[in-house]
Amino acid sequence: MKWYSSNETKKWAEINDFLNNSDTAATEVKITGESQTFDGFGTCFNELGEIALRNLSDGDRKNVLDLMFDPNADGLRLDVGRMPIGASDYAAKWYSHNEVEGDYEMKNFTIERDHKYLLPYIKDALARNPELYFCASPWSPPTWMKFPQAHNFGTMVWTEENLKAYALYFVKFIEAYKALGIDISQIHVQNEPHSSQKFPSCVWTGEEMTEFIGKYLGPALEKAGMSNEIWFGTINGPEVDGRWSITRFNQYANLALHDPDAAKYIKGVSYQWAGKYAIASTKQSFPDMRLMQSENECGDGQNTWVYAKYVDELFHHYLYNGANYYVYWNAVLAPNGPSTWGWTQNSMITVDGEKAVFNHEYYVMKHYSRFVQKGAKVLKTEGRSATNTTAFKNPDGTIVAVVTNPFSREMDININLGDEKEINAKLPKDSLNTFVV
């Protein structure tokens, strides 16, 4: 049995001082069964991350990438990668893969820009984990397909020739990456379709996404003989700040999954940000549908312990509402994580000058991803600390329990694993703990 603990000042400390019994336990957790299969933890590949990594020496860059992706290193062992199709809001400049207006046959499609930053980053990750599993989503279509004609704000111009061309755009992207030995397993139709933002974005209604999948994207992939999965996402609603108060589960995932043309193509639904309020509805109504938390909420660039504890709560929320994947946003950024559009954001690792700083959220991810294997079962729990416990059973039979002590005092806990196995421990105050049995 292994026990690793982190708090604000001490990270990933191995503790061997287990309690002998549960007589002093102030709280308890009991494993009661198995839930969904978990398929992986991951992060996103963005240009500003690669730019930050290039400030490191060759040795330090290698160490950072090893600790993120190498399945044999004592690091995160990430096995899922999300990438943008064109520019994300963390690109150094905004671009699409075809800005030639009226090129409905996509003769001028190119991924030339990706060779500058994204592809070196992705290939470095693949060199460490050849089994890395990729999903991709656009932040914006080519500007000439939108109104207004800009990478930011706006909507698709809803014409037959535009929609057919945009479906072909996805086909060309998949083909271009496959030619480089990179298989895109999942296509997510639009990043945050609720958001009309000053960064690359495009607003889609649920009806529009449903029609595009059922009548254009699905048939285009079929015609090309492609088996890449189409996911309905990444959904960032229902919103709770009044911007889109009418958007709910029924106007997006529920609508699409009840549409016979679209539903036959949809293999999963991805949620992020305010989408956390809708994931439980999808799980309840479509229990066999695969689900992804596609973008960890990113904070304000201060990388505080307080925010890291909130991120830990997000892990638990998504996993206990059915998520099969959990994907962090920016793994690596410059100090304060400045974007090209004026927002600062957190990252797991900060490159400060020529030094890599491993932030609190790196260790939050490590508490989950270090020992949880692809194909693990999320375990059901009950008891007074069930909401602070996230547990898994790996394919090799090992059990991993991530337990938070949210209080400013030590806390004795009993974790009943079944089969006469249990953990008795005194959790350090204000700590995150991983037990491996």
C-alpha positions as CSV (number, residue, x, y, z in Angstrom):
1,M,0.0,0.0,0.0
2,K,1.3,3.4,-1.0
3,W,0.2,6.9,0.2
4,Y,1.2,10.2,-1.3
5,S,0.1,13.5,0.1
6,S,0.3,17.2,-1.0
7,N,-0.6,20.5,0.6
8,E,0.2,24.1,-0.1
9,T,3.9,23.9,1.0
10,K,4.8,20.2,0.5
11,K,4.2,18.2,-2.6
12,W,4.0,14.5,-3.3
13,A,5.3,13.4,0.0
14,E,5.3,9.6,0.6
15,I,3.8,8.7,4.0
16,N,4.0,5.3,5.6
17,D,2.4,6.1,9.0
18,F,-0.9,4.3,8.5
19,L,-3.3,3.9,11.5
20,N,-3.8,0.4,12.7
21,N,-7.6,0.5,12.9
22,S,-10.7,2.7,12.4
23,D,-11.4,3.3,16.1
24,T,-10.5,7.0,15.8
25,A,-12.0,7.6,12.4
26,A,-14.0,10.9,12.3
27,T,-15.2,10.1,8.8
28,E,-15.5,7.2,6.4
29,V,-15.9,6.2,2.8
30,K,-17.1,2.8,1.5
31,I,-16.6,1.5,-2.0
32,T,-20.0,0.1,-3.1
33,G,-19.5,-0.9,-6.8
34,E,-18.3,0.1,-10.2
35,S,-19.4,2.8,-12.6
36,Q,-18.1,3.9,-16.0
37,T,-14.8,2.9,-17.6
38,F,-12.3,5.7,-17.5
39,D,-10.2,6.2,-20.7
40,G,-7.7,8.8,-19.9
41,F,-6.3,12.0,-18.6
42,G,-4.9,14.6,-21.0
43,T,-4.0,18.1,-21.9
44,C,-4.3,20.5,-24.8
45,F,-1.6,21.4,-27.4
46,N,-1.4,25.1,-28.0
47,E,1.1,27.4,-29.7
48,L,1.9,29.4,-26.6
49,G,2.8,26.2,-24.7
50,E,5.4,25.3,-27.3
51,I,6.7,28.8,-27.4
52,A,7.2,28.6,-23.6
53,L,8.9,25.2,-23.8
54,R,11.4,26.6,-26.3
55,N,12.8,28.9,-23.5
56,L,14.1,25.8,-21.6
57,S,17.4,24.2,-22.2
58,D,17.3,20.9,-24.1
59,G,17.7,18.9,-20.9
60,D,15.0,20.8,-19.0
61,R,12.6,20.6,-22.0
62,K,13.2,16.9,-22.2
63,N,12.5,16.5,-18.5
64,V,9.2,18.5,-18.7
65,L,7.9,16.5,-21.7
66,D,9.0,13.2,-20.0
67,L,7.1,14.1,-16.9
68,M,4.0,15.0,-18.9
69,F,3.8,12.1,-21.4
70,D,6.3,9.3,-20.7
71,P,4.4,6.3,-19.3
72,N,7.5,5.1,-17.6
73,A,8.4,8.4,-15.9
74,D,7.3,9.3,-12.4
75,G,5.1,12.1,-13.8
76,L,1.6,12.6,-15.2
77,R,1.6,9.8,-17.8
78,L,-1.0,11.7,-19.9
79,D,-2.5,9.6,-22.6
80,V,-5.0,12.0,-24.2
81,G,-4.2,15.1,-26.3
82,R,-6.6,17.8,-27.5
83,M,-5.6,20.0,-30.4
84,P,-7.2,23.0,-32.2
85,I,-8.2,22.9,-35.8
86,G,-6.7,26.3,-36.8
87,A,-6.0,28.8,-34.1
88,S,-7.2,28.4,-30.5
89,D,-7.3,31.4,-28.2
90,Y,-3.8,30.4,-27.1
91,A,-2.3,30.7,-30.5
92,A,0.4,33.2,-31.2
93,K,-1.6,34.5,-34.1
94,W,-5.1,33.8,-35.4
95,Y,-5.4,31.6,-38.5
96,S,-7.4,28.9,-40.2
97,H,-6.3,26.2,-42.6
98,N,-7.9,27.9,-45.7
99,E,-8.4,31.7,-45.9
100,V,-8.9,31.7,-49.7
101,E,-12.5,33.0,-50.0
102,G,-14.9,30.9,-52.0
103,D,-12.6,27.9,-52.1
104,Y,-15.5,25.4,-51.6
105,E,-13.4,22.5,-53.0
106,M,-10.7,23.2,-50.4
107,K,-7.9,23.2,-53.0
108,N,-5.9,25.7,-50.9
109,F,-6.3,23.8,-47.6
110,T,-3.0,23.7,-45.7
111,I,-1.6,22.9,-42.3
112,E,1.6,24.7,-43.0
113,R,1.2,27.0,-40.0
114,D,1.0,23.9,-37.6
115,H,4.5,22.9,-38.5
116,K,5.8,26.0,-36.8
117,Y,4.6,25.2,-33.2
118,L,1.8,22.6,-32.8
119,L,3.4,19.7,-34.7
120,P,6.8,19.8,-32.9
121,Y,4.9,19.9,-29.6
122,I,2.6,17.0,-30.6
123,K,5.5,14.9,-32.1
124,D,7.6,15.4,-28.9
125,A,4.6,14.0,-26.9
126,L,4.1,11.1,-29.4
127,A,7.8,10.2,-29.2
128,R,7.2,9.5,-25.5
129,N,3.8,7.9,-25.7
130,P,3.1,6.5,-29.2
131,E,-0.4,5.4,-27.9
132,L,-1.4,9.0,-27.3
133,Y,-5.1,9.5,-28.2
134,F,-6.1,12.7,-30.0
135,C,-9.2,14.7,-30.3
136,A,-9.6,18.0,-32.2
137,S,-11.9,20.9,-32.4
138,P,-12.0,24.3,-34.2
139,W,-12.4,27.6,-32.4
140,S,-13.5,29.2,-35.6
141,P,-14.2,28.2,-39.2
142,P,-12.4,30.1,-42.0
143,T,-13.3,33.7,-41.8
144,W,-14.9,33.8,-45.2
145,M,-17.5,31.3,-44.0
146,K,-18.7,33.6,-41.2
147,F,-20.5,36.8,-40.5
148,P,-18.8,39.0,-39.8
149,Q,-15.7,37.8,-41.6
150,A,-13.4,37.6,-38.7
151,H,-11.8,34.9,-36.6
152,N,-13.5,36.2,-33.4
153,F,-17.2,36.7,-32.8
154,G,-19.8,35.8,-35.4
155,T,-21.7,32.8,-36.7
156,M,-21.6,30.5,-39.8
157,V,-23.2,31.8,-43.0
158,W,-25.8,29.1,-43.3
159,T,-25.7,28.1,-47.0
160,E,-25.5,24.7,-48.6
161,E,-22.2,25.4,-50.3
162,N,-20.6,26.7,-47.1
163,L,-21.7,23.7,-45.0
164,K,-20.5,21.2,-47.5
165,A,-17.2,23.0,-47.8
166,Y,-16.8,23.1,-44.0
167,A,-17.4,19.4,-43.7
168,L,-14.7,18.9,-46.4
169,Y,-12.5,21.1,-44.3
170,F,-12.6,18.6,-41.4
171,V,-11.9,15.7,-43.9
172,K,-8.8,17.5,-45.2
173,F,-7.6,18.2,-41.6
174,I,-7.9,14.5,-40.7
175,E,-6.1,13.5,-43.9
176,A,-3.3,16.0,-43.5
177,Y,-2.5,14.8,-40.0
178,K,-2.8,11.1,-40.9
179,A,-0.3,11.7,-43.6
180,L,2.1,12.7,-40.8
181,G,1.4,9.6,-38.8
182,I,-1.0,11.4,-36.4
183,D,-4.5,9.8,-36.1
184,I,-7.3,12.1,-34.9
185,S,-9.6,9.7,-33.1
186,Q,-12.3,12.3,-32.3
187,I,-13.7,15.4,-34.0
188,H,-15.6,17.8,-31.7
189,V,-17.6,20.1,-33.9
190,Q,-17.1,23.5,-32.2
191,N,-15.2,24.8,-29.2
192,E,-17.7,26.5,-26.9
193,P,-20.6,27.1,-29.3
194,H,-22.3,29.4,-26.8
195,S,-19.4,32.0,-26.8
196,S,-19.1,35.0,-29.1
197,Q,-15.8,36.2,-27.9
198,K,-12.9,38.5,-28.8
199,F,-10.7,35.4,-29.4
200,P,-11.4,32.9,-32.2
201,S,-15.0,31.7,-31.7
202,C,-18.2,31.0,-33.5
203,V,-21.7,30.7,-32.1
204,W,-23.8,27.7,-33.0
205,T,-27.3,26.8,-31.9
206,G,-28.1,23.2,-31.0
207,E,-30.2,23.0,-34.1
208,E,-27.3,24.1,-36.3
209,M,-24.8,21.7,-34.8
210,T,-27.4,18.9,-35.2
211,E,-28.1,19.7,-38.8
212,F,-24.4,20.0,-39.6
213,I,-23.5,16.6,-38.1
214,G,-26.5,14.8,-39.6
215,K,-26.5,16.3,-43.1
216,Y,-22.9,17.3,-43.8
217,L,-20.1,16.2,-41.5
218,G,-21.3,12.6,-40.9
219,P,-22.0,11.9,-44.6
220,A,-18.6,13.6,-45.6
221,L,-16.6,11.3,-43.3
222,E,-18.6,8.3,-44.6
223,K,-17.9,9.3,-48.2
224,A,-14.2,9.6,-47.4
225,G,-14.2,6.1,-45.8
226,M,-13.2,7.6,-42.4
227,S,-14.0,6.0,-39.1
228,N,-13.1,9.0,-37.0
229,E,-15.6,9.6,-34.3
230,I,-17.9,12.7,-34.3
231,W,-18.5,14.2,-30.8
232,F,-21.2,16.7,-30.0
233,G,-19.1,19.4,-28.3
234,T,-17.3,21.1,-26.8
235,I,-20.4,22.4,-24.9
236,N,-19.9,25.3,-22.5
237,G,-23.5,25.7,-21.3
238,P,-26.0,26.1,-19.9
239,E,-24.6,29.5,-18.9
240,V,-25.3,30.9,-15.5
241,D,-24.4,34.5,-16.0
242,G,-27.4,35.7,-18.0
243,R,-25.8,35.8,-21.5
244,W,-27.6,32.7,-22.7
245,S,-30.2,32.1,-20.0
246,I,-32.4,30.1,-22.4
247,T,-29.8,27.5,-23.3
248,R,-30.2,24.2,-21.5
249,F,-29.4,20.5,-21.9
250,N,-32.6,20.1,-24.0
251,Q,-31.4,22.7,-26.6
252,Y,-28.1,21.0,-27.2
253,A,-27.2,17.4,-26.4
254,N,-30.7,16.2,-25.8
255,L,-31.9,17.7,-29.1
256,A,-29.0,16.2,-31.1
257,L,-29.3,12.8,-29.6
258,H,-33.0,12.6,-30.4
259,D,-32.4,13.5,-34.0
260,P,-32.2,10.3,-36.1
261,D,-29.9,11.9,-38.7
262,A,-27.4,13.2,-36.3
263,A,-27.6,10.7,-33.5
264,K,-26.3,7.8,-35.6
265,Y,-23.0,9.7,-36.1
266,I,-22.5,11.0,-32.5
267,K,-20.2,8.8,-30.4
268,G,-19.8,11.1,-27.4
269,V,-20.6,14.5,-25.9
270,S,-17.9,16.8,-24.5
271,Y,-18.5,19.5,-21.8
272,Q,-16.4,22.3,-20.3
273,W,-16.8,25.3,-18.1
274,A,-20.6,25.9,-17.5
275,G,-21.2,22.6,-19.3
276,K,-20.6,21.0,-15.9
277,Y,-24.2,21.8,-15.1
278,A,-25.5,19.7,-18.0
279,I,-23.2,16.6,-18.0
280,A,-25.4,14.9,-15.3
281,S,-28.5,15.2,-17.5
282,T,-26.7,13.6,-20.5
283,K,-25.5,10.7,-18.3
284,Q,-29.0,10.2,-16.8
285,S,-30.8,10.2,-20.2
286,F,-28.1,8.5,-22.3
287,P,-26.2,6.3,-19.8
288,D,-24.2,4.5,-22.5
289,M,-23.0,7.7,-24.2
290,R,-19.3,8.4,-23.7
291,L,-18.5,11.8,-22.1
292,M,-15.5,14.0,-21.9
293,Q,-14.5,16.9,-19.7
294,S,-12.7,18.7,-22.5
295,E,-11.2,21.8,-20.9
296,N,-10.2,22.3,-17.3
297,E,-11.3,25.7,-16.0
298,C,-8.2,27.9,-16.1
299,G,-8.1,30.4,-13.3
300,D,-6.4,33.8,-13.5
301,G,-2.7,33.0,-13.9
302,Q,-1.9,33.2,-10.2
303,N,-1.7,29.4,-9.8
304,T,-2.8,29.5,-6.2
305,W,-3.4,26.5,-3.9
306,V,-7.0,27.8,-3.3
307,Y,-7.7,27.5,-7.1
308,A,-5.9,24.1,-7.2
309,K,-8.4,22.8,-4.6
310,Y,-11.2,24.0,-6.8
311,V,-9.7,22.1,-9.7
312,D,-9.6,19.0,-7.6
313,E,-13.4,19.5,-7.0
314,L,-13.8,19.6,-10.8
315,F,-12.1,16.3,-11.2
316,H,-14.5,14.7,-8.7
317,H,-17.6,16.4,-10.2
318,Y,-17.0,15.3,-13.8
319,L,-15.8,11.8,-12.9
320,Y,-18.9,11.2,-10.7
321,N,-21.2,12.5,-13.3
322,G,-20.0,10.0,-15.9
323,A,-16.9,11.5,-17.6
324,N,-14.8,8.9,-19.4
325,Y,-12.0,11.5,-20.1
326,Y,-10.6,14.5,-18.2
327,V,-8.5,17.0,-20.2
328,Y,-6.6,19.9,-18.7
329,W,-6.3,23.1,-20.6
330,N,-2.7,24.6,-20.9
331,A,-0.1,22.3,-19.6
332,V,2.8,24.8,-20.0
333,L,2.8,28.7,-20.2
334,A,4.9,31.7,-19.5
335,P,4.5,33.4,-16.0
336,N,0.9,34.4,-15.4
337,G,-0.1,32.6,-18.6
338,P,-0.9,35.7,-20.7
339,S,-3.0,35.1,-23.8
340,T,-2.8,37.0,-27.0
341,W,-6.3,38.5,-26.2
342,G,-5.7,39.9,-22.8
343,W,-6.5,37.2,-20.2
344,T,-4.0,35.5,-17.8
345,Q,-4.5,31.8,-17.1
346,N,-3.1,29.0,-14.9
347,S,-1.0,26.1,-16.2
348,M,0.4,23.0,-14.7
349,I,3.9,24.1,-15.4
350,T,5.3,27.7,-15.7
351,V,8.4,28.4,-17.7
352,D,9.9,31.3,-15.8
353,G,13.0,32.5,-17.6
354,E,14.8,29.3,-18.3
355,K,13.4,27.5,-15.3
356,A,10.4,25.1,-15.2
357,V,8.2,25.6,-12.2
358,F,5.8,22.8,-11.3
359,N,2.6,24.5,-10.0
360,H,0.0,23.2,-7.6
361,E,-2.2,22.0,-10.4
362,Y,0.5,19.8,-11.8
363,Y,0.3,17.9,-8.5
364,V,-3.5,17.8,-8.5
365,M,-3.2,16.1,-11.9
366,K,-0.5,13.8,-10.7
367,H,-2.6,12.7,-7.7
368,Y,-5.1,11.3,-10.3
369,S,-3.2,10.4,-13.4
370,R,0.0,8.9,-12.0
371,F,-1.5,5.6,-11.0
372,V,-4.9,5.5,-12.8
373,Q,-4.6,3.2,-15.8
374,K,-6.5,3.5,-19.1
375,G,-9.6,1.2,-18.8
376,A,-10.0,1.7,-15.1
377,K,-13.4,1.6,-13.5
378,V,-14.6,4.6,-11.6
379,L,-15.8,3.2,-8.2
380,K,-19.0,4.2,-6.6
381,T,-18.7,5.5,-3.0
382,E,-20.9,6.4,-0.1
383,G,-20.2,7.8,3.4
384,R,-19.5,11.2,5.0
385,S,-16.4,11.8,2.8
386,A,-17.7,10.4,-0.4
387,T,-17.8,13.8,-2.0
388,N,-14.1,14.2,-1.2
389,T,-13.1,10.8,-2.5
390,T,-12.6,9.7,-6.1
391,A,-11.7,6.1,-6.5
392,F,-10.7,3.7,-9.4
393,K,-10.1,0.0,-10.0
394,N,-7.4,-0.5,-12.5
395,P,-7.4,-3.3,-15.1
396,D,-4.6,-5.0,-13.1
397,G,-6.8,-5.0,-10.0
398,T,-5.1,-2.2,-8.1
399,I,-7.3,0.4,-6.4
400,V,-6.5,4.1,-6.5
401,A,-8.3,6.4,-4.1
402,V,-7.8,10.2,-4.2
403,V,-9.0,11.7,-1.0
404,T,-9.1,15.4,0.0
405,N,-9.0,16.7,3.5
406,P,-10.6,20.1,3.0
407,F,-10.3,21.2,6.6
408,S,-7.7,23.1,8.5
409,R,-7.1,20.3,10.9
410,E,-6.0,16.7,10.6
411,M,-8.7,14.1,10.0
412,D,-8.7,10.4,10.7
413,I,-10.5,8.5,8.0
414,N,-11.5,4.9,7.3
415,I,-11.8,3.8,3.6
416,N,-13.6,0.5,3.3
417,L,-12.5,-1.1,0.0
418,G,-14.4,-4.3,0.3
419,D,-13.0,-7.9,0.4
420,E,-11.9,-7.1,4.0
421,K,-9.5,-4.5,2.7
422,E,-9.4,-1.0,4.3
423,I,-7.3,2.1,4.7
424,N,-7.0,3.8,8.0
425,A,-5.1,7.1,7.9
426,K,-4.7,10.5,9.6
427,L,-4.9,12.9,6.7
428,P,-2.8,16.0,7.0
429,K,-4.8,19.3,7.2
430,D,-5.8,20.9,3.9
431,S,-4.3,18.1,1.8
432,L,-4.8,16.0,-1.3
433,N,-3.9,12.3,-0.9
434,T,-3.6,9.4,-3.2
435,F,-3.7,5.8,-1.9
436,V,-2.7,2.9,-4.1
437,V,-3.7,-0.6,-2.9
